[in-house]
Amino acid sequence: MKCAVVGAGAWGTALASLLSENGHETTLWAFEPDVAEAVNVAQENPRFLAGILLHPELRATTDRGEAVDGAQCVIYATPSHVLRDVASSMEPWTRSDATLVVATKGIERGRLALMTDVIAEQLPGRPVVALSGPSFASEVARRLPTAIVAASDDHEAALRVQEACSSPSFRVYTHDDVIGVELGGALKNVMAVATGICDGLELGLNARAALITRGLAEIMRLGLTLGARPQTFAGLAGIGDLVLTCTGALSRNRSVGLEIGRGASLAEVLSGRETVAEGVVTTESAKALSEREGVEMPIVNAVHRVLFERQPARWALVELMARGLRTEEDR
């Protein structure tokens, strides 16, 4: 299969190398010229995936038409805030029968659209698949065992993605609950920021466990309201991704929260980073979406106050603990 991966950050680069290793002719689109040159000349991406040797057949380009022209499968791995514009700009070269795969996790600011909806709106008439689950890019690139989910309303499209991406170290399950899979992948980043703040404040493992568990309850509340199935959140794109991102040392979102919990401002944390921590953007979108749907999400609201309303992190956690008492099943 001829494949294209749009977005040469760590995740896009890891997926592109995986597809090449699986025998697919794969082109990686990079926004940064130095990234494309490094991939083509040295088979590496030192800017976003340092220390990993990529598959020698992988080719990169900064030309949007060259990247997707003729590709039967296009995987999008850009930051969420540029996905719509990037996908739209590539529409003239995107095959009308291409399978479109969304590896970006987030909720669009303003429109509050899921990432698969963004792609479906910009490139209509093509099957769209969400790719999500517990997967640090560097571990995928190093061929460490990983399991994720390919979710779509089009079962045949999900099967094509499953077959194209699966390898001895990368196991792909199919799913048909696109809303649940996408929301799990997006909202776990907000919970990872919250957990990082908790760890930065040195509040202990009990507090971390409580945040993760109650965070899952919030994700489910919103998901069920939007039509997701509860069992999806017990799977790889739900609790699996949530646990990894909230506890793993490689989590960008947790590390943002960790620095804020230790006293840094959001501006200070972001000024020293080239990579995107999607949890920051998603916090704004998740708060707006929960308010639109009338769903209570106290952890999301607390993270929003800390990130954007300058509330001291410790006070936000105190307010969470001081909320009115209720049963655990109270949603």
C-alpha positions in Angstrom: 0.0 0.0 0.0 1.2 3.5 -0.7 0.9 5.5 2.6 1.5 9.1 3.7 2.0 10.3 7.3 1.2 14.0 7.7 3.1 15.5 10.7 6.7 14.6 11.5 6.6 15.0 15.3 7.6 12.0 17.4 4.3 10.1 16.9 4.0 10.7 13.2 7.7 9.8 12.6 7.3 6.6 14.6 4.2 5.6 12.7 5.8 6.3 9.3 8.8 4.2 10.2 6.5 1.4 11.3 4.6 1.5 8.0 7.9 1.4 6.1 9.1 -1.6 8.1 5.8 -3.3 7.3 6.6 -3.0 3.6 4.5 0.0 2.6 5.8 2.7 0.4 5.6 5.6 2.9 6.2 9.3 2.6 6.4 11.5 5.8 5.3 15.2 5.5 7.3 17.5 7.7 6.7 21.2 8.3 10.3 21.7 9.2 12.9 21.5 6.4 15.6 20.3 8.7 13.5 17.4 9.8 12.8 16.2 6.3 16.5 16.5 5.4 17.6 14.5 8.5 15.1 11.7 7.7 16.3 11.5 4.1 20.0 11.8 4.7 20.6 10.2 8.1 17.4 8.1 8.7 16.7 9.9 11.9 14.6 12.8 13.4 16.9 14.3 16.0 14.5 17.2 16.6 11.5 15.2 17.7 12.6 11.5 18.1 16.3 11.7 19.0 18.4 8.5 19.1 16.1 6.4 17.0 17.2 4.9 13.7 14.3 5.0 11.2 13.6 2.5 8.4 15.9 3.2 5.5 13.0 3.1 2.9 11.2 6.0 4.6 11.2 9.2 2.7 10.3 12.7 3.9 9.2 15.9 2.2 8.0 19.4 3.0 5.9 19.5 -0.2 2.2 18.9 0.6 1.2 17.6 -2.8 4.2 15.2 -3.0 3.4 13.9 0.4 -0.1 12.7 -0.2 -0.4 12.4 -4.0 -1.6 8.8 -4.8 -1.5 7.6 -1.2 -4.2 5.0 -0.5 -3.8 5.5 3.3 -3.2 9.0 4.8 -2.4 9.2 8.5 -2.7 12.6 10.2 -0.4 13.2 13.2 -0.3 17.0 13.4 -1.0 19.1 16.5 -4.8 19.4 16.9 -4.8 23.2 16.4 -3.4 23.0 12.8 -5.1 19.8 11.7 -8.0 21.4 9.9 -5.9 23.8 7.9 -3.2 21.2 7.0 -5.8 18.7 5.8 -7.7 21.3 3.8 -4.5 22.4 2.1 -3.8 18.8 0.9 -7.3 18.1 -0.4 -6.4 18.7 -4.1 -3.9 15.8 -4.0 -5.8 13.4 -1.7 -7.4 10.5 -3.5 -11.2 10.3 -3.4 -11.0 6.7 -2.2 -8.1 7.1 0.3 -8.5 5.8 3.8 -7.9 8.7 6.2 -6.5 7.8 9.7 -6.5 10.3 12.5 -3.7 9.8 15.0 -4.0 13.3 16.5 -5.7 13.5 19.9 -7.7 16.5 20.9 -10.9 18.5 20.8 -10.8 21.5 18.4 -10.8 24.9 20.0 -13.9 27.0 19.2 -15.8 24.4 17.1 -15.4 21.7 19.8 -15.2 19.1 17.1 -13.5 15.7 17.5 -10.5 15.2 15.2 -12.2 12.6 13.0 -15.0 15.1 12.5 -12.5 17.7 11.4 -11.1 15.4 8.8 -14.5 14.3 7.6 -15.6 17.9 7.2 -12.5 18.9 5.2 -12.2 15.7 3.1 -15.7 14.4 2.7 -16.7 11.2 1.1 -13.7 9.2 2.4 -13.7 6.6 5.2 -12.1 8.0 8.5 -10.5 5.9 11.2 -9.4 7.1 14.7 -6.1 5.6 15.9 -5.7 5.8 19.7 -4.4 4.0 22.7 -1.5 3.8 25.2 1.5 4.5 22.9 4.6 6.5 23.7 6.2 7.2 20.3 9.8 6.4 21.3 8.7 3.0 22.5 6.9 2.3 19.3 9.9 3.4 17.3 12.1 1.1 19.4 9.8 -1.8 18.7 8.7 -2.3 22.2 5.3 -4.2 22.6 2.4 -1.8 22.1 -1.4 -2.3 21.6 -3.8 0.3 20.3 -7.2 0.7 18.7 -8.4 1.6 15.1 -12.0 2.8 15.4 -14.3 3.6 12.6 -18.0 3.5 11.5 -16.6 1.8 8.4 -15.6 -1.7 9.5 -13.6 -2.4 6.3 -11.6 0.8 6.7 -10.7 -0.2 10.3 -9.6 -3.6 9.1 -7.4 -2.0 6.4 -5.7 0.1 9.0 -5.4 -2.9 11.4 -3.7 -4.9 8.7 -1.4 -2.1 7.5 -0.1 -1.1 10.9 0.1 -4.4 12.8 3.5 -6.0 13.3 5.1 -8.4 15.8 5.6 -5.5 18.3 2.5 -3.4 17.4 -0.9 -4.9 17.9 -4.0 -3.1 16.5 -7.5 -3.9 17.6 -10.6 -2.7 15.7 -13.4 -0.8 17.3 -16.6 1.0 16.2 -17.1 3.4 19.1 -15.4 6.4 17.5 -16.7 8.9 20.0 -15.5 6.9 23.0 -12.1 6.2 21.5 -11.5 9.8 20.6 -12.7 11.3 23.8 -10.6 8.8 25.8 -7.5 9.8 23.8 -8.2 13.5 24.1 -9.3 13.9 27.7 -6.7 11.7 29.3 -4.2 14.5 28.4 -6.1 16.9 30.7 -6.0 14.3 33.5 -2.3 13.8 33.0 -1.7 17.5 33.5 -3.8 17.2 36.7 -1.8 14.2 37.9 1.5 16.0 37.1 0.4 18.9 39.2 -0.5 16.5 42.1 2.9 14.9 41.8 4.7 18.3 41.6 2.9 19.3 44.9 4.1 16.0 46.4 0.6 15.1 47.5 1.3 11.4 47.4 0.3 8.2 45.6 -3.1 8.1 47.2 -4.0 11.4 45.7 -2.6 10.4 42.3 -4.8 7.2 42.3 -7.8 9.2 43.3 -7.3 11.8 40.5 -6.9 9.1 37.9 -10.0 7.2 39.0 -12.2 10.3 39.3 -10.7 11.6 36.1 -12.0 8.4 34.3 -15.4 9.1 35.8 -15.4 12.6 34.3 -14.3 11.3 30.9 -17.1 8.7 31.0 -19.8 11.2 32.0 -19.0 13.4 29.0 -18.5 10.4 26.7 -21.9 8.8 27.6 -23.6 12.1 27.1 -22.2 12.4 23.6 -23.2 8.8 22.7 -20.1 6.7 23.6 -20.4 3.2 25.1 -19.3 2.7 28.7 -17.2 -0.4 28.0 -15.0 1.6 25.6 -13.5 3.4 28.6 -12.5 0.1 30.2 -10.3 -0.6 27.1 -7.1 0.5 25.6 -8.3 4.0 24.5 -9.8 4.6 27.9 -8.2 3.3 31.1 -5.1 2.0 29.1 -4.2 5.4 27.7 -5.2 7.2 30.9 -2.9 5.2 33.1 0.1 5.4 30.8 -0.2 9.2 30.3 -0.8 9.9 34.0 2.0 7.8 35.3 4.6 7.5 32.6 7.8 9.5 32.8 7.7 10.0 29.0 4.3 11.9 29.2 4.6 15.4 27.9 1.3 16.4 29.5 2.3 15.0 32.9 5.6 16.8 32.8 3.8 20.1 32.1 1.7 19.6 35.2 4.7 18.5 37.2 6.6 21.8 36.6 3.5 23.8 37.4 3.0 21.9 40.6 6.6 22.8 41.5 5.8 26.5 41.0 6.4 27.4 37.4 3.9 29.4 35.4 2.3 28.0 32.2 4.2 30.6 30.2 7.5 29.5 31.7 6.8 25.8 31.1 5.8 26.3 27.5 8.6 28.7 26.6 11.1 26.0 26.9 9.3 23.4 24.8 9.3 22.8 21.1 6.8 19.9 21.3 3.1 20.3 21.9 1.4 19.2 25.1 -2.1 18.7 23.8 -3.6 18.7 27.3 -3.2 22.4 27.6 -5.3 23.2 24.5 -7.7 20.4 25.3 -8.3 21.8 28.8 -10.0 24.9 27.2 -12.0 22.8 24.8 -13.0 20.2 27.3 -14.3 22.9 29.7 -16.3 24.5 26.9 -17.7 21.2 25.7 -18.7 20.1 29.2 -20.5 23.4 29.8 -22.3 23.1 26.4 -23.5 19.6 27.3 -24.3 20.4 31.0 -21.8 17.8 32.3 -20.0 18.3 35.6 -16.2 17.9 35.2 -14.6 19.3 38.4 -11.0 18.1 37.6 -11.1 19.7 34.2 -12.4 22.9 35.8 -9.6 22.8 38.4 -6.9 22.4 35.8 -8.4 25.3 33.8 -8.3 27.5 36.8 -4.6 26.7 37.4 -3.6 27.0 33.8 -5.6 30.0 32.7 -7.1 31.7 35.7 -3.9 31.9 37.8 -5.3 30.0 40.7 -2.5 28.5 42.9 -2.3 24.8 42.2 -2.5 23.8 45.8 -5.8 25.7 46.3 -7.3 24.0 43.3 -6.6 20.6 44.8 -8.0 21.8 48.2 -11.2 22.9 46.5 -11.5 19.5 44.8 -11.3 17.7 48.2 -13.8 20.2 49.8 -16.6 19.5 47.3 -19.9 18.3 48.6 -20.0 14.7 49.7 -21.9 12.2 47.5 -22.1 8.5 46.5 -19.4 7.3 44.1 -22.0 6.3 41.5 -23.4 9.9 41.5 -22.7 11.1 38.0 
